[in-house]
Amino acid sequence: MTVQEFGKLPNGETVQLFTLRNKNGVETAITNYGGIIVTLKTFDGKGLLADVALGFETLAGYLGKHPYFGAIIGRYGNRIGKARFTIDGVTYTLAKNDGENSLHGGNEGFDRKLWKARTESGPDSQTLVLSYTSPDGEEGYPGTLETEVRYTLRDDDTFRIDYLAKTDKKTVVNLTNHTYFNLAGQGNGDILNHEIQINASRFTPVDEGLIPTGELRPVDGTPFDFRKPVRIGARIDADDEQIRRGRGYDHNFVLDREGEGLSFAARVTEPSTGRVLEVWTTEPGMQFYTGNFLDGTITGKAGKVYPRRSGFCLETQHFPDSPNQPSFPSTLLEPGKEYRSTTLWKFLTAQPRK
Ligand code: GLA
């Protein structure tokens, strides 16, 4: 594990970049600004490494406007309808940063905080431990929220994320990571030929502002049925109201969980390289987002531009707008209780198909 300076914030604070490398050579560089995963180098079916995460080479890129590349999202991943929610009769108002709604924690979410960092190493793993205390009332959310995110790279080519939070007042929490993957290598075209399998029999359809209607809709007979592997591009422009609202896929899937603990969520294969990503999680949901808002105006690493649908996100989470949807699994966190969430990204390989 190595540490270097990544740059300075406008207020003069120093930002660090940590590089973790496992015994096989899988490597990730992570900054304590936003807990952003800057690079993620994994092997293909022929043993070649490529960086599969979209992002920037310099801190300046991340300080500018960008769609949450690689970042920790909090306090609340995805949307809260009308940017408000009520706990015990008190209504809390958030910034409307996505039409009428609140998205990804507000104007200055966890993706824009400088996290405290320390490192740990085990016999078969290395961990970057990031912590941040969000003051009571920050971005409109009640309670002082003590947050810890542990990023662990293991020698079995698994990348593990553990989220932990505690509060001193009742609040809502939904943490995730917003890495955009392209398993052909970042900047190498769109992701439409990737094949994805999602372990979900239902999804949460949305209104025009991408707020769930409350229905848990079966995927049977819809472009959202990924229970068997399908090309991402096969039905992404289908004549379907939900596809139109998402401008492609931008939906929360209700995972078919088996008991408590880590459960299989998704498997993505890039056929030309044989790179495979599996996602396992303790969460009940996962946002499958196909980079529909990318538009080629951002230049990322190695001078690559990121056109529409050149990355996909698998944001493990509780369902969007849960604070306003009593029938969804609860995102309420009470004092004395712990918020805990774990997601694994397993990097595997298959025989390249061309
Ligand atoms: C999430 C949302 C998308 C979009 C991206 C960031 O995945 O669901 O609608 O806002 O973040 O651009």
Residues whose N, C-alpha, C, O or C-beta is under 5 A from the ligand:
A	BS01	GLA	P67 D250 Y289 F293
